[in-house]
Amino acid sequence: MQMLKDPLSRTSDFSSLKCLFNAAAPLKSELATQVEDLVGCPITQWYGMTEASPSAITQTIAQLSRIGSIGKLLPGLEMVVVDEDNKECATLQSGEICLRGPNIMQGYLGQIDASSSSLNGFFRTGDIGYVDRDGFVFLVDRAKEMIKVKGHQVAPAELEAILLSHPEILDAAVKGVYRDDIASEVPIGFLVSNIAQDRQRSLVEELQRTIREKVAPYKRIVGGLHFISEIPRNPSGKVLRRLLPSSEPLLNQAKL
């Protein structure tokens, strides 16, 4: 996403590129369109993990018309999407993606019993997603990163995509923080930007208005938006939410 914000990208020659693919984290369709407009070639989605050696779901150029999808399951693999009670989800219903096939690992070294799934050999990916009527897979977010707001599940990736769509936001991350007064988690956001400090307040107000216009009330970032110098990420680009600033003091500062 930093490439989209970098002025040098506007004068760079991307004509040799034929196709890009995105991995490590969901890429919302709005951001994918911005990348495609910049580089002049399509960007496809790829889903996998070390435990799947490493591919499981891929999207071809011919499948790009299915907006928001990460593609279809690779041949030879089986997939089931289950709810919190291990019951198979209906079409279009979100749940945990579980995989089974010859490329799925047998287990973690020294922890084979602990690694095995109770779902007839299916491996629990820890990722939340759903499947449409044509077999296209849609990824929502990591199960452990979902924010539980009064019984609702909120995906940080959805809110981060909205924040990153603003031209003055270089990077962004969202996580959940528990509020004792309402006995529930709420989203709290962190921003990286080069704007002057005296403009930060107005930018936050603008972003909060955009959030209110685009998401359901329970998804609003009521924990506030806070500027930091850098979003902690691992080498593959995934946000390290555990390394984000302590949320409790910031929560007290937020205008709710």
NUZA-848659 format. One record per residue: residue number from 1; x, y, z of N, C-alpha, C, CB in turn. Coordinates in steps of 0.1 Angstrom, whole numbers, plus 5000, padded with zeros to 4 digits. Each point is the difference from the previous one (the first is absolute). Glycine has a CB too. Layout:
- num/nx/ny/nz/cax/cay/caz/cx/cy/cz/cbx/cby/cbz
- NUM/X/Y/Z/X/Y/Z/X/Y/Z/X/Y/Z
...
This chain:
- num/nx/ny/nz/cax/cay/caz/cx/cy/cz/cbx/cby/cbz
- 1/5008/4988/5000/4992/5012/5000/5009/5013/5000/4982/4987/5012
- 2/5030/5011/4993/5009/5012/5000/5003/5004/4986/5009/4993/5022
- 3/4991/4997/4969/5003/5003/4986/4989/5010/4994/5011/4978/4997
- 4/4976/5020/5007/4990/5008/4995/5001/5015/5005/4985/4980/5000
- 5/5021/5021/5012/5002/5014/5006/5013/5007/4995/4987/4992/5020
- 6/5022/5000/4975/5014/5005/4996/4999/5008/4987/5011/4981/5012
- 7/4993/5032/4988/4999/5008/4987/5009/4994/4989/4996/5020/5014
- 8/5014/4972/4989/5009/4994/4990/4992/4990/4992/5020/5004/5014
- 9/4970/4990/4992/4992/4990/4992/4993/5006/4989/4998/4987/5021
- 10/4999/5026/4979/4993/5006/4989/5008/5002/4988/4986/5012/5017
- 11/5027/4988/4985/5009/5002/4988/5008/4987/4997/5002/5024/5006
- 12/4995/4965/5000/5007/4988/4998/4994/4992/4988/5006/4999/5024
- 13/5002/4993/4969/4996/4992/4989/4996/4986/5004/5014/5014/4985
- 14/4973/4982/5015/4996/4987/5004/4996/4992/4988/4992/5009/5022
- 15/5012/4995/4966/4994/4994/4987/5005/4985/4999/5000/5023/4989
- 16/5010/4973/5018/5005/4986/4998/4992/4991/5009/5023/5008/4995
- 17/4969/4997/5014/4992/4991/5009/4988/4995/4992/5007/5013/5020
- 18/4990/4974/4982/4988/4993/4993/4989/4997/5011/5016/4991/4983
- 19/4989/5006/5029/4990/4997/5010/5007/5000/5014/4987/4985/4984
- 20/5006/5020/5026/5005/4999/5014/4990/4991/5008/5010/5024/4998
- 21/4996/4971/5013/4991/4993/5009/5002/5004/5014/4999/4980/4984
- 22/4990/5020/5023/5001/5005/5014/4998/4988/5010/4990/5022/4993
- 23/5018/4978/5017/4999/4989/5010/5003/5006/5014/5008/4983/4983
- 24/4992/5009/5027/5003/5004/5014/4988/5006/5008/5024/5003/4993
- 25/4968/5005/5000/4989/5007/5006/4990/5003/4990/5014/5009/5018
- 26/4973/4992/4986/4989/5003/4990/5003/5014/4994/4983/4985/5012
- 27/5014/5016/4975/5001/5013/4993/4986/5003/4995/5024/4996/4993
- 28/4970/5015/5012/4987/5003/4996/4999/5005/4986/4996/5007/5024
- 29/4993/4991/4970/4998/5003/4985/5004/5015/4997/4982/4982/4999
- 30/5014/5027/5010/5003/5014/4997/5015/5003/4999/4979/5006/5012
- 31/5029/4987/4997/5015/5002/4999/5005/4993/4988/5001/5002/5025
- 32/4994/4986/4972/5005/4992/4989/4998/5009/4987/4994/4978/5012
- 33/4995/5028/4987/4997/5009/4988/5010/5011/4999/4976/4994/5002
- 34/5028/5012/5009/5010/5011/5000/5013/4995/4996/4988/5011/5018
- 35/5016/4977/4986/5013/4994/4996/5000/4997/4985/5003/4990/5023
- 36/4986/5004/4972/4998/4997/4986/5001/5013/4991/4986/4980/5006
- 37/5008/5030/4999/5000/5013/4992/5014/5006/5000/4976/5004/5006
- 38/5031/4994/5005/5014/5005/5001/5010/4993/4990/4995/5007/5024
- 39/5005/4979/4977/5010/4992/4993/4995/4996/4986/5008/4992/5022
- 40/4979/5009/4976/4995/4996/4986/4999/4985/4997/5010/5021/4993
- 41/4989/4971/5018/4998/4986/4998/4991/4994/5011/5023/4998/4988
- 42/4971/4991/5010/4991/4994/5011/5008/4995/5012/4984/4994/4982
- 43/5009/5006/5029/5006/4995/5013/4990/4989/5004/5012/5022/5007
- 44/4994/4966/4996/4992/4988/5004/5003/4997/5014/4999/4991/4977
- 45/4992/5001/5030/5002/4996/5014/5005/4986/5001/4982/5016/5006
- 46/5026/4982/5004/5006/4987/5003/4999/4997/5015/5016/5001/4980
- 47/4979/4987/5023/4999/4996/5014/5007/4987/5003/4977/5012/5001
- 48/5030/4988/5010/5007/4988/5004/5007/5002/5013/5003/4994/4976
- 49/5005/4997/5028/5008/5000/5012/5010/4989/5000/4980/5010/5013
- 50/5030/4991/4996/5010/4990/5001/4994/4986/5002/5016/5017/5009
- 51/4974/4982/4999/4993/4987/5003/4994/4994/4987/4996/5008/5024
- 52/5002/5000/4966/4994/4995/4988/5010/4998/4988/4978/5011/5007
- 53/5034/4991/4996/5011/4997/4991/5001/5008/4987/4999/4978/5010
- 54/4999/5034/4988/4992/5009/5009/4987/5005/4994/5021/5007/5009
- 55/4975/4988/4979/4988/5005/4993/4988/4993/5003/5015/5008/4982
- 56/4973/4999/5018/4987/4993/5002/4990/5006/4991/5006/4995/5024
- 57/4993/5018/4975/4990/5007/4992/5007/5010/4991/4982/4996/5018
- 58/5015/5004/4969/5005/5011/4992/4990/5005/4990/5022/4988/5001
- 59/4981/5024/4995/4990/5007/4991/5007/5002/4986/4989/5012/5020
- 60/5005/4985/4970/5005/5002/4986/4995/5013/4995/5001/4975/4996
- 61/5006/5030/4993/4996/5012/4994/4985/4999/4995/5024/5005/4993
- 62/4972/4983/5003/4987/4999/4995/4989/5001/5011/5009/4985/4982
- 63/4995/5014/5030/4991/5000/5011/4999/5014/5007/5005/4976/5004
- 64/5002/5034/4990/5000/5013/5006/4986/5007/5001/5024/5002/4992
- 65/4967/4993/5000/4987/5006/5000/4992/4998/5012/5000/4998/4976
- 66/5004/4991/5032/4994/4997/5013/5006/5009/5010/4995/4976/4994
- 67/5000/5037/5008/5006/5010/5008/5001/4995/5014/4992/5018/4985
- 68/5020/4984/5021/5002/4997/5014/5004/4985/5003/4984/5017/5005
- 69/5015/4975/4985/5004/4986/5002/5015/4998/5000/4978/4993/4990
- 70/5026/4996/5017/5015/4996/4999/5001/4988/4991/5004/5009/5023
- 71/4986/4987/4970/5000/4990/4990/4994/4987/5004/5021/5010/4993
- 72/4983/4979/5002/4995/4987/5003/5010/4990/5005/4983/5004/4982
- 73/5012/4986/5025/5009/4990/5006/5008/4993/4989/4983/4997/5019
- 74/5029/5000/4984/5009/4993/4990/4995/4985/4999/5019/5015/5006
- 75/4983/4979/4982/4997/4986/4998/5006/4991/5011/4997/5004/4975
- 76/4996/4985/5029/5006/4991/5009/4998/5003/5015/5016/4995/4983
- 77/4978/5017/5019/4998/5005/5014/4985/5000/5003/5021/5014/4999
- 78/4976/4984/5014/4987/5001/5005/4999/5012/5010/4996/4975/4997
- 79/4993/5031/5004/4998/5011/5009/4986/5000/5007/5016/5014/4986
- 80/4984/4989/5026/4987/5002/5007/5001/5012/5009/4996/4975/5000
- 81/4993/5033/5000/4999/5012/5008/4991/4997/5012/5004/5015/4980
- 82/5001/4986/5032/4992/4996/5012/4998/5012/5010/5009/4977/4998
- 83/4980/5023/5009/4997/5010/5010/5007/4997/5013/4978/5005/4989
- 84/5019/5002/5022/5007/4998/5013/4996/4987/5006/5001/5024/5003
- 85/4989/4970/4993/4995/4987/5005/5005/4988/4991/4980/5011/5011
- 86/5029/4992/4980/5005/4990/4990/4990/4995/4991/5016/4993/5017
- 87/4973/5014/4981/4990/4997/4990/5002/5007/4987/4983/4997/5018
- 88/5015/4995/4971/5003/5006/4987/4991/5012/4997/5008/4977/4992
- 89/4999/5033/5003/4992/5013/4997/4993/4998/4986/5017/5013/5013
- 90/4972/4995/4986/4992/5000/4988/5008/5009/4990/4978/4997/5013
- 91/5018/5002/4974/5005/5009/4990/4999/5015/5004/4994/4983/4983
- 92/5017/5024/5016/5001/5015/5003/5000/5002/5015/4988/5005/4979
- 93/5013/4985/5029/5001/5002/5015/5015/4999/5004/4977/4990/5003
- 94/5027/5020/5004/5014/5000/5004/5003/4990/5011/5001/5024/4994
- 95/5011/4970/5006/5005/4991/5010/5015/4997/4998/4977/4990/5002
- 96/5028/5001/5006/5014/4997/4999/5003/4991/4988/5003/5003/5025
- 97/5007/5000/4967/5003/4992/4988/5009/4988/5005/4999/5020/4985
- 98/4997/4968/5011/5008/4988/5004/5003/4992/4987/4988/4999/5023
- 99/5024/4996/4976/5005/4994/4988/5005/4986/5002/5007/5022/4992
- 100/4991/4970/4998/5005/4986/5000/5005/4996/4986/4984/4994/5019
- 101/5028/5000/4981/5005/4996/4987/5015/4995/5001/4985/5016/4989
- 102/5020/4979/5000/5014/4994/5001/5011/5010/5003/4992/4983/4984
- 103/5005/5030/5014/5011/5010/5003/4999/5006/5014/5000/5005/4975
- 104/4989/4991/5032/4999/5005/5014/5009/4992/5009/4976/5007/4995
- 105/5030/5000/5014/5010/4994/5009/4993/4989/5009/5014/5021/5000
- 106/4994/4970/5005/4995/4990/5010/4999/5006/5014/5010/4982/4986
- 107/4998/5028/5017/4999/5006/5013/5013/5007/5003/4985/4982/5008
- 108/5015/5025/5003/5013/5007/5005/5009/4990/5007/4987/5022/5002
- 109/5026/4980/4995/5010/4991/5006/4999/4999/5015/5015/5005/4981
- 110/4983/4983/5024/4999/4999/5015/4986/5003/5005/5024/5005/5002
- 111/4967/4999/4990/4987/5003/5004/4989/4994/4991/5009/5021/5010
- 112/4994/4967/4985/4991/4994/4990/4985/4999/5005/5020/4987/4991
- 113/4979/5009/5022/4987/4998/5006/4993/5013/5001/5008/4980/5012
- 114/4999/5030/4993/4994/5014/5002/4997/5006/4986/5013/5003/5021
- 115/4994/4993/4969/4998/5007/4987/4988/4994/4992/5024/5004/4999
- 116/4972/4983/5005/4990/4994/4992/4986/5006/5003/5013/4979/5000
- 117/4979/5022/4990/4987/5006/5001/4989/4989/5003/5007/5018/4984
- 118/4983/4986/5023/4989/4991/5003/4990/4999/4988/5002/5006/5024
- 119/5001/5001/4965/4991/5001/4988/5004/4990/4990/4996/5024/5005
- 120/5006/4963/4998/5003/4990/4990/5012/5003/4992/4976/4995/4999
- 121/5035/5010/5008/5012/5002/4994/5002/5014/4993/5001/4976/4997
- 122/4989/5032/5004/5001/5013/4994/5008/5009/5009/4978/4998/4990
- 123/5031/5010/5004/5009/5009/5007/4993/5014/5002/5020/4988/4991
- 124/4979/5016/5021/4994/5013/5003/5010/5012/4997/4986/4989/5019
- 125/5011/5019/4972/5009/5011/4995/5000/5012/5010/4996/4992/4976
- 126/4993/5009/5031/4999/5012/5009/4996/5013/4992/5018/4990/5014
- 127/4978/5008/4973/4995/5011/4992/4985/4999/4998/5022/5000/4988
- 128/4972/5011/5012/4985/5001/4998/4997/5004/4986/4997/5007/5024
- 129/4994/4986/4970/4996/5002/4986/4987/4994/4997/5024/5002/4994
- 130/4971/4999/4994/4988/4993/4995/5001/4997/4986/4987/5012/5017
- 131/5004/4980/4978/5000/4995/4986/4986/5004/4994/5016/4980/5005
- 132/4985/5025/4982/4987/5003/4994/4995/4988/4992/5007/5024/4998
- 133/4982/4978/4995/4993/4989/4993/5008/4993/4989/4978/5011/5006
- 134/5032/4997/4989/5008/4995/4989/5013/4994/5004/4989/5017/4986
- 135/5013/4982/5027/5013/4995/5006/5011/5010/5001/4993/4979/4990
- 136/5004/5034/5008/5011/5010/5003/5001/5002/5015/4995/5011/4977
- 137/5017/4991/5027/5003/5002/5014/5003/5014/5003/5009/4977/5002
- 138/4985/5028/5009/5002/5014/5005/5007/5000/5014/4980/5008/4986
- 139/5031/4998/5015/5007/5001/5013/4996/5012/5008/5019/4988/4990
- 140/4978/5010/5023/4995/5011/5008/5012/5005/5009/4977/4991/5000
- 141/5029/5001/5008/5011/5004/5009/5004/4988/5008/4992/5024/5001
- 142/5019/4977/5007/5004/4990/5009/4990/4999/5012/5024/5004/4994
- 143/4973/4983/5010/4990/4998/5010/5005/5007/5013/4993/4978/4990
- 144/5019/5020/5014/5005/5006/5012/5001/5015/5000/5013/4979/5004
- 145/4986/5027/4984/5001/5015/4999/4986/5006/4999/5022/4998/4990
- 146/4968/4994/5009/4986/5006/4999/4997/5007/5013/4993/4982/4984
- 147/5001/5030/5015/4996/5007/5012/4985/4997/5003/5017/5019/4994
- 148/4981/4977/5019/4986/4996/5004/4993/5012/5007/5008/4976/5003
- 149/4983/5030/4989/4993/5012/5005/4985/4996/5003/5016/5015/4987
- 150/4981/4983/5026/4986/4997/5004/4994/4989/4992/4998/5024/5006
- 151/5010/4965/4992/4995/4988/4993/5002/5001/4985/4983/4998/5018
- 152/5022/5013/4977/5003/5001/4986/5014/4998/4997/4981/5016/4997
- 153/5023/4979/4991/5014/4998/4997/5004/5011/4990/4998/4975/5003
- 154/5012/5032/5000/5005/5011/4992/5014/4996/4995/4987/5017/5013
- 155/5015/4984/4974/5013/4997/4994/5009/5012/4999/4989/4982/4987
- 156/5022/5019/5019/5009/5011/4999/5004/5004/4986/5009/4993/5022
- 157/4992/4997/4969/5004/5002/4986/4990/5009/4993/5012/4978/5000
- 158/4976/5020/5003/4989/5009/4993/5002/5014/5004/4984/4981/5000
- 159/5019/5022/5013/5001/5014/5004/5014/5006/4995/4986/4995/5020
- 160/5024/4996/4980/5013/5005/4996/5000/5004/4985/5011/4985/5017
- 161/4981/5007/4975/4999/5003/4986/4994/5014/4997/4998/4976/4995
- 162/4992/5028/5014/4993/5013/4998/5010/5011/5004/4978/4989/5005
- 163/5030/5009/5006/5009/5010/5004/5011/5002/4990/4996/4994/5024
- 164/5009/4995/4970/5011/5000/4990/4996/5007/4987/5009/4980/5011
- 165/4978/5020/4987/4995/5006/4987/5002/5015/5000/4983/4982/4998
- 166/5019/5024/5014/5002/5015/5000/5015/5003/4996/4983/5002/5019
- 167/5018/5008/4972/5014/5002/4994/5010/5005/5010/4988/5006/4979
- 168/5008/4999/5032/5010/5005/5010/5003/4990/5011/4992/5022/4996
- 169/5003/4966/5003/5003/4989/5009/5010/4991/4994/4977/5001/5011
- 170/5035/4998/4994/5011/4991/4995/4998/4986/5004/5015/5020/5000
- 171/4980/4978/5013/4998/4986/5005/4990/5001/5011/5024/4993/4994
- 172/4970/4996/5009/4989/5000/5010/4999/4986/5006/4988/5019/4989
- 173/5007/4980/5023/4997/4987/5007/4989/5002/5010/5024/4993/4997
- 174/4968/4997/5004/4989/5000/5010/5000/4988/5008/4986/5013/4984
- 175/5011/4988/5029/4999/4989/5009/4989/5002/5010/5025/4995/4997
- 176/4972/4995/5011/4989/5001/5010/5006/5004/5014/4986/4984/4987
- 177/5007/5024/5020/5003/5003/5014/4988/4998/5009/5019/5016/4992
- 178/4982/4979/5020/4989/4997/5008/4996/5013/5008/5007/4975/5002
- 179/4980/5028/4998/4995/5011/5008/4991/4994/5011/5000/5015/4980
- 180/5004/4988/5033/4993/4995/5011/4986/5006/5001/5022/4998/5012
- 181/4976/5015/4984/4987/5006/5002/4989/4994/4992/5013/5021/5005
- 182/4991/4973/4984/4990/4993/4991/5002/4985/5000/4998/5021/4986
- 183/5012/4974/5021/5003/4986/5000/5001/4994/4986/4988/4998/5022
- 184/5020/5008/4970/5002/4996/4986/5012/5006/4994/4975/4998/4998
- 185/5031/4995/4992/5010/5006/4992/4995/5010/4991/5013/4979/5001
- 186/4996/5031/4995/4997/5010/4990/5012/5001/4991/4983/5013/5016
- 187/5015/4991/4972/5012/5002/4991/5007/5013/5004/4988/4988/4981
- 188/5025/5012/5018/5009/5011/5001/5010/5000/4989/4997/5000/5025
- 189/5005/5012/4969/5009/5001/4988/5012/5008/5002/4980/4998/4987
- 190/5030/4998/5005/5014/5006/5000/5003/5005/4986/5007/4986/5020
- 191/4998/5026/4979/5003/5006/4987/5015/5004/4998/4976/5007/4999
- 192/5029/4992/4989/5013/5006/4997/4997/5010/4988/5013/4979/5007
- 193/4992/5033/4996/4998/5011/4990/5010/5010/5001/4976/4996/5000
- 194/5027/5012/4989/5010/5010/5000/4994/5014/5002/5014/4986/4985
- 195/4973/5015/5018/4993/5013/5001/5005/5007/5013/4980/4991/4987
- 196/5019/5022/5012/5004/5008/5012/4991/4997/5012/5008/5018/4985
- 197/4998/4983/5027/4993/4997/5012/4987/5008/5002/5021/4994/5010
- 198/4979/5019/4985/4988/5008/5002/4989/4996/4990/5015/5019/5008
- 199/4987/4972/4983/4990/4995/4991/4995/4986/5004/5010/5014/4982
- 200/4996/4980/5028/4997/4986/5003/4985/4999/5005/5024/4996/5006
- 201/4972/5014/5002/4986/4999/5006/4990/5000/4989/5008/5012/5020
- 202/4994/4997/4970/4990/5001/4989/5000/4988/4991/5002/5025/5001
- 203/5010/4969/4998/5001/4987/4992/4993/4989/5007/5021/5008/4990
- 204/4980/4991/5023/4993/4990/5008/4985/5001/4999/5020/4999/5016
- 205/4976/5014/4985/4985/5002/4998/4995/4996/4987/5002/5019/5016
- 206/5006/4984/4973/4996/4996/4987/4999/4985/4998/5011/5021/4991
- 207/4999/4972/5015/5001/4986/4999/4988/4993/5008/5025/5001/4997
- 208/4972/5005/5014/4989/4994/5008/4987/5002/4993/5013/5005/5021
- 209/4985/5006/4972/4988/5003/4992/4999/4989/4989/5001/5025/5005
- 210/5010/4972/4989/5000/4990/4989/4997/4987/5005/5017/5013/4988
- 211/4988/4983/5024/4997/4987/5006/4985/4999/5003/5023/4999/5010
- 212/4972/5012/4996/4985/5000/5003/4992/4998/4988/5004/5015/5020
- 213/5000/4990/4969/4992/4999/4987/5001/4986/4994/5004/5025/4996
- 214/5007/4968/5007/5002/4988/4992/4998/4987/5008/5016/5013/4987
- 215/4983/4988/5026/4998/4987/5008/4989/5001/5010/5024/4996/4998
- 216/4972/4992/5007/4989/4999/5009/5004/5007/5013/4992/4979/4990
- 217/4999/5026/5019/5004/5007/5012/5009/4992/5009/4978/5011/4998
- 218/5020/4976/5003/5009/4993/5010/5014/4998/4995/4980/4988/5007
- 219/5023/5016/4980/5013/4999/4995/5008/5013/5001/4992/4983/4984
- 220/5002/5027/5021/5006/5013/5000/5012/5000/5010/4978/5011/4995
- 221/5032/4997/5002/5013/5000/5008/4998/5009/5012/5014/4995/4979
- 222/4978/5001/5030/4997/5008/5012/5012/5001/5009/4976/4994/4998
- 223/5034/4998/5001/5012/5001/5008/5009/5011/4996/4998/4976/5004
- 224/4998/5031/4985/5008/5011/4995/5011/4996/4990/4996/5011/5022
- 225/5009/5000/4971/5010/4998/4990/5013/5007/5006/4983/4998/4980
- 226/5028/4996/5020/5012/5005/5006/5012/4999/4991/4991/4994/5022
- 227/5017/5017/4977/5011/5000/4991/5013/4994/5007/4990/5021/4989
- 228/5017/4971/5004/5012/4994/5004/5010/5001/4989/4988/4984/5016
- 229/5025/5013/4987/5010/5002/4990/5001/4988/4990/5013/5013/5017
- 230/4983/4975/4987/5001/4989/4992/4991/4989/5004/5024/5006/4995
- 231/4970/4987/4995/4992/4988/5003/5009/4988/5001/4979/5010/4989
- 232/5022/4982/5022/5008/4989/5000/4995/4988/4991/5007/5006/5024
- 233/5002/4989/4968/4996/4990/4991/5012/4989/4999/4986/5016/4986
- 234/5010/4972/5011/5010/4990/4998/5006/5001/4986/4988/4984/5017
- 235/5022/5008/4979/5006/5001/4987/4991/4998/4988/5020/4992/5011
- 236/4969/5000/4991/4990/4998/4989/4989/5011/5000/5005/4976/5002
- 237/4996/5034/5007/4991/5011/4999/4988/4999/5010/5007/5002/4977
- 238/4991/4987/5030/4989/4999/5009/5002/5009/5012/4996/4976/4993
- 239/4993/5030/5012/5000/5009/5011/5002/4992/5013/4985/5017/4988
- 240/5025/4988/5020/5002/4993/5013/4993/5008/5011/5023/4992/4992
- 241/4964/5005/5009/4991/5007/5009/5004/5000/5014/4982/4995/4985
- 242/5025/4995/5020/5005/4999/5014/5010/5011/5003/4995/4975/5000
- 243/5012/5030/4989/5010/5010/5002/4995/5014/4998/5016/4984/4992
- 244/4971/5018/5006/4994/5013/4999/5000/5006/5014/4986/4994/4980
- 245/5013/5019/5021/5001/5007/5013/4989/4995/5010/5010/5020/4989
- 246/4993/4980/5024/4990/4996/5010/4988/5009/4998/5018/4993/5016
- 247/4970/5000/4983/4988/5007/4996/4993/5007/5012/4998/4983/4982
- 248/5003/5012/5030/4992/5006/5011/5002/5015/5002/5002/4978/5011
- 249/5010/5027/4990/5002/5015/5001/4994/5007/4988/5020/4997/5014
- 250/4981/4998/4974/4995/5007/4988/4985/4999/5000/5020/4994/4988
- 251/4974/4996/5018/4985/4998/5000/4994/5011/5009/5002/4976/4996
- 252/5005/5028/5014/4995/5010/5009/5001/5014/4994/5008/4987/5019
- 253/5001/5015/4971/5001/5012/4993/4989/5002/4989/5025/5000/5005
- 254/4970/4988/4990/4991/5001/4988/4987/5007/5003/5011/4979/4992
- 255/4984/5028/4998/4987/5006/5002/4990/4991/4995/5010/5023/4996
- 256/4982/4971/5013/4991/4990/4997/4986/5006/4998/5013/4983/5013
